Amino acid sequence: MLKVEPIPAFQDNYIWAIHDGHSAAIVDPGEAAPVLRFLAQRGLALGAIVITHHHGDHQGGVAGLLEAHPRGPDGAPVPVVGPAGERIGHRTQAVREGDTVTLRHPAASFGVLDVPGHTAGHVAYTAELPGVGHAVFCGDTLFASGCGRLFEGTPAQMLASLDKLAALPADTRVYCAHEYTRSNVRFAQAVEPANAELAAWSVRVEALRQADTPTVPTTIAQERAVNPFLRSREPTVRRAVAGQGGDVSTDAGAFGALRGWKDGFR
């Protein structure tokens, strides 16, 4: 049986630890210190490092982790898995869509999806984890009630990437990399003020954040219901985008206008 736990980092990052009580795979370690504390407190060995994209707040801690834990529980060097299309320091396995990642410590297997948009070579990792169920580790592509900025990709690419994620099983737990939910919900309510599920989620988010509790993971089913970026083809969203002067004549155009609205939203 596996557990997935968040390790808070920087101001609003989550580094994810997938562990079996003995060893842990660490997803997107932007800094080493909080991960090292977590491993020491839990008595866990470092078994693997998994990276979704090249930004420093997702891989900046890799060198420090490997310096402290150069070898895994079996004595072999700790594997570092990352996207083939991006520069990932210390990478030992380059992956792209269709590949399978098989970890030994802890024992787990992941499928890989190419999800460009936030960065050109961004990937996501999907799995059915014992004790957890369906899961996706999506970095900065899909957030709770939001999506990543388009730093290197196009609206059409990001829309296609989000379509891939939206097609995952409804109960898939969404392990994203930032606590952006409160601001994302404010924007989502500006887009769909009459969305009842979104209104209920807003209340829940406020309660969680007041208690200093993470709002993630969410699920694919919830994101389909409340996330405007997964709902950019819905008539309510299209009307809202058009009301902001956005071109809604194509799916990619409407999505790009929606993302542009969010970029300037305060």
C-alpha positions in Angstrom: 0.0 0.0 0.0 1.2 3.5 -0.9 0.6 6.9 0.5 0.9 10.3 -1.2 1.8 13.2 1.0 2.5 16.9 0.2 5.7 18.6 1.3 5.2 22.4 1.3 8.0 24.4 -0.3 8.7 28.0 -1.1 5.5 30.1 -0.7 3.0 27.9 -2.4 4.6 24.8 -4.0 3.8 21.3 -3.2 6.4 18.6 -3.6 4.7 15.2 -3.6 6.1 12.2 -1.8 4.9 8.7 -2.8 5.9 6.2 -0.2 5.4 2.8 1.2 6.6 3.5 4.7 10.2 2.5 3.8 11.2 4.5 0.7 9.8 7.5 -1.2 9.6 8.7 -4.8 9.7 12.5 -4.8 7.9 14.4 -7.5 9.1 17.9 -8.5 11.5 18.7 -5.7 12.1 22.4 -6.2 14.2 22.6 -3.1 16.0 19.9 -1.1 15.7 21.0 2.5 12.0 20.4 3.1 12.3 17.0 1.4 15.3 16.0 3.5 13.4 17.0 6.7 10.4 14.9 5.6 12.5 11.8 4.8 14.2 12.1 8.2 11.0 12.6 10.1 9.4 9.6 8.5 12.4 7.4 8.5 12.2 7.0 4.7 14.9 6.3 2.1 15.0 8.3 -1.1 14.0 5.8 -3.8 13.5 7.9 -6.9 13.0 11.5 -8.2 10.3 12.3 -10.8 10.2 15.6 -12.7 7.4 17.1 -14.8 9.2 20.1 -16.3 12.3 22.1 -16.3 11.4 25.1 -14.1 13.7 25.7 -11.2 10.9 25.4 -8.6 10.4 21.8 -9.8 13.9 20.5 -10.1 16.1 22.9 -8.1 16.5 20.5 -5.2 17.6 17.5 -7.2 21.3 18.0 -6.7 20.9 18.5 -3.0 18.8 15.4 -2.6 21.3 13.2 -4.5 24.2 14.6 -2.5 22.4 13.5 0.7 21.0 10.3 -0.7 23.2 9.2 -3.7 22.0 5.6 -3.5 18.7 4.0 -3.0 17.7 1.2 -0.6 19.2 -1.4 -3.0 22.5 0.4 -3.2 22.0 1.5 -6.8 22.1 5.2 -7.8 18.8 7.0 -7.2 17.0 7.2 -10.6 15.9 10.7 -11.8 13.0 10.5 -14.3 12.2 13.6 -16.5 10.7 14.7 -19.8 12.8 13.9 -22.9 12.1 17.3 -24.4 13.5 19.5 -21.6 16.8 20.0 -19.9 16.6 18.1 -16.6 19.7 18.0 -14.4 20.9 14.5 -13.3 18.2 12.8 -15.4 18.8 9.1 -15.8 15.6 8.3 -17.7 14.1 10.5 -20.4 10.4 10.0 -21.0 7.7 11.0 -23.4 4.1 10.1 -24.1 3.5 6.3 -24.3 6.5 5.4 -22.1 6.1 3.5 -18.8 8.1 4.4 -15.7 8.7 1.5 -13.4 10.0 2.3 -9.9 11.4 -0.3 -7.5 11.5 1.8 -4.3 8.6 2.2 -3.8 7.2 -0.3 -6.2 5.0 1.7 -8.6 4.4 2.1 -12.3 3.4 5.2 -14.2 2.3 6.1 -17.7 3.5 9.2 -19.3 1.5 11.9 -21.1 2.9 14.8 -23.1 1.1 17.9 -21.8 2.8 20.9 -23.5 1.6 24.5 -23.0 3.1 25.7 -19.7 6.5 24.6 -21.0 7.2 23.0 -24.4 8.1 19.5 -23.1 6.0 19.2 -19.9 4.8 15.7 -19.1 2.3 14.3 -16.6 2.5 10.9 -14.9 -0.6 8.7 -14.5 -0.9 5.7 -12.2 -3.2 3.4 -10.3 -1.5 3.3 -7.0 -2.2 0.6 -4.4 -4.1 2.3 -1.5 -4.6 5.5 -3.4 -6.3 4.6 -6.7 -6.1 6.5 -9.9 -3.7 9.4 -9.7 -2.1 12.0 -12.0 1.0 14.1 -11.2 0.5 17.0 -13.5 3.0 19.7 -12.4 1.9 23.1 -13.6 -0.4 22.0 -16.4 -3.7 21.5 -14.5 -4.3 23.2 -11.1 -7.3 22.9 -8.8 -9.8 25.2 -10.6 -7.2 26.5 -12.9 -4.3 25.8 -15.3 -0.7 27.0 -15.8 0.3 30.1 -17.7 1.4 29.6 -21.3 5.1 30.4 -21.0 6.3 28.3 -24.0 3.3 26.8 -25.6 0.2 27.9 -27.5 -3.5 27.9 -26.5 -4.1 25.0 -28.9 -1.4 23.0 -27.2 -2.6 23.7 -23.7 -6.2 23.0 -24.6 -5.2 19.6 -26.1 -3.1 18.8 -23.0 -6.1 19.6 -20.7 -8.3 17.5 -22.9 -6.0 14.6 -22.3 -6.2 15.1 -18.5 -10.0 15.6 -18.6 -10.3 12.2 -20.3 -8.8 10.4 -17.4 -11.1 8.4 -15.1 -13.4 10.6 -13.1 -12.0 9.5 -9.8 -8.4 10.3 -10.7 -6.8 12.3 -7.9 -5.1 15.4 -9.3 -1.8 16.1 -7.6 -0.8 19.5 -8.9 2.2 21.5 -7.8 0.9 24.8 -6.3 -1.6 26.0 -3.8 -3.3 28.5 -6.2 -6.9 27.3 -5.5 -8.3 30.3 -3.7 -7.3 32.8 -6.5 -8.3 30.3 -9.1 -11.8 30.0 -7.6 -12.3 33.7 -7.5 -11.6 33.8 -11.3 -13.8 30.8 -11.9 -16.7 32.5 -10.2 -16.2 35.6 -12.3 -16.5 33.3 -15.4 -19.4 31.2 -14.1 -21.1 33.0 -11.2 -24.2 30.7 -11.4 -22.2 27.5 -11.1 -23.7 25.9 -7.9 -20.9 23.3 -7.6 -18.3 26.0 -7.8 -20.1 28.0 -5.1 -20.0 25.0 -2.8 -16.4 24.4 -3.6 -15.6 28.0 -2.8 -16.9 27.6 0.7 -14.9 24.4 1.1 -11.7 26.1 -0.1 -12.1 28.9 2.3 -12.6 26.5 5.2 -9.5 24.5 4.2 -7.3 27.5 3.8 -8.4 29.0 7.1 -7.3 25.7 8.7 -4.0 25.9 6.8 -5.0 22.7 5.0 -4.1 21.9 1.4 -7.0 22.1 -1.1 -5.4 19.4 -3.3 -5.6 16.8 -4.5 -8.9 17.3 -6.1 -10.4 14.9 -8.7 -10.9 15.0 -12.4 -14.7 14.8 -11.8 -14.5 17.9 -9.7 -12.3 19.8 -12.2 -14.8 19.0 -15.0 -17.5 20.6 -12.9 -15.8 23.7 -11.6 -12.6 24.5 -13.6 -13.3 27.0 -16.4 -10.2 25.8 -18.4 -11.7 22.3 -18.6 -15.1 23.9 -19.4 -14.0 26.4 -22.1 -16.4 24.8 -24.6 -19.4 25.3 -22.3 -21.9 27.9 -23.4 -21.8 29.7 -20.1 -18.0 30.0 -20.4 -18.1 31.1 -24.0 -20.6 33.8 -23.2 -18.5 35.1 -20.4 -15.4 35.2 -22.6 -17.3 36.9 -25.4 -18.5 39.5 -22.9 -14.8 40.3 -22.2 -14.3 40.9 -25.9 -12.7 37.5 -26.6 -12.9 35.8 -29.9 -14.9 32.6 -29.4 -15.1 31.5 -33.0 -12.7 28.6 -32.4 -12.0 26.4 -29.5 -8.4 27.4 -29.3 -9.3 31.1 -29.7 -11.8 30.9 -26.9 -9.4 29.1 -24.6 -6.6 31.6 -25.4 -9.0 34.5 -24.6 -10.0 32.8 -21.3 -6.3 32.3 -20.3 -5.6 35.9 -21.2 -8.5 37.1 -19.1 -7.0 35.1 -16.2 -3.5 36.5 -16.7 -4.9 40.0 -16.1 -7.4 39.2 -13.4 -7.0 40.7 -10.0 
